[in-house]
Amino acid sequence: MAKITYIEFDGTEHVLDVKPGLTVMEGAVKNNVPGIDADCGGACACATCHVYVDDAWTDKTGDKSAMEESMLDFAENVEPNSRLSCQIKVSDALDGLVVRLPESQH
């Protein structure tokens, strides 16, 4: 299990054990973390699972695909460390990952 910290916009932290093979989005949804809507269910067809990856982890979460970059165009307040959490696969290497949630997904 990888321990992932999800930080809501208001600063509330959710530290969760997420099974390798799931996505960061699935870990949030399965544990009822508010702020990740995941309207498309993880198909990279929306931007409602937008997160900000902590700077210490951006290299470890992999590169954005062209599809992810395209979908991020629909997100608000996109930053260089913005990712769609449905596109980040959890592995043991991501143990300790920290992601922050935007104020709104819409």
Disulfide bonds with the S-S distance in Angstrom:
none
